[in-house]
Every structure is written in structure tokens, then in C-alpha cells.
């Protein structure tokens, strides 16, 4: 059920699953009304395209760095159609964590069912330095719980969503 996102709120060709696309459009409209507009710069990606992208990055930087800047095929949130990376429309994307857009997202994305998947303040835990604006749609209830917990998605998952977890089995 991939749905095109209008180029009013996204780069050309961006798609999300319908539930995530609808939530994203509502969030993007609210941010525009608030004076902190952004747009979807990366959304759904197929397994084949993810494999090709990872291979390209890996050949340029090596697999250790490729694992920091990309996901291997089969492990990317983008393959679910529920993830979106955003870019600020009128602010500095090089330092996006210092923008009003990022501040607005931190306070409001959960209201639309999204979480900051790799929050900048938690990069020591997530091991992702290059994706502070990677959003994952998880639904409003879960997004609010994760946001209120001040945990990353992975921490929250291990503590509250997964069946019993034994670190010795990993």
C-alpha cells in the first residue's frame, strides 16, 4: 500500500505506506503552519536498491564505515515503508540538530505517530551519527510511550516489547 507523497512536502518520487504517509502529511502541514517547514528527502527503498546503495558505499569507504552511514539490505527501516528522513526547508541541514525544525520534531513528532529513530543525544547508544532526522512511524500510542520514556526505540523494544531477552544468547 505504498502511497506517493505530494512534492509539496517531499522530494519527487517519495513513497510511504498509507498509514505513515497520511501521518507524515499531517505532521508536515502542522510544521508548515508553525513556521518550521521540512520535507521528506528519503522514504521507501526496495531491498534491491538498498543492497546496491550499501555496496556502493562499502566499495568507497569499506564495510565498517558503510555500516555507520547505511544499513545492509534487509535491515533498513526504509524497506518497511514506515521510515522517512526529513530535511529542513529553510534551515541549515548540515547542523540540523541546532535548528527550529529539529526542536519542533523533538516536541511534536510523537503526536503524529513518529519517533526520532536515532536521536542526536543518543548517538552513543544507537551508533548512528548521520541520521538524527530519521523518523519511524510506530503509531501514536507507542510513539508517545517511547518519547516519554526518553529511551531509544531499541532500548524500549528490549525492555517492553520483546519477549524475554537473554544477552548471553546474542
Secondary structure, 3 states (H helix, E strand, C coil): CEEECCCCCECCCCEEEHHHHHHHHHHHHHHHHCCCCEEEEECCCCHHHHHHHHHHHHHHHCHHHHHHHCCCCCCCHHHHCCEEEEEECCCCHHHHHHCHHHHHHHHHHHHHCEEECCCHHHHHHHCCCCCCCEEEECCHHHHHHHHHHCCCHHHHHHHHHCCCCCHHHC
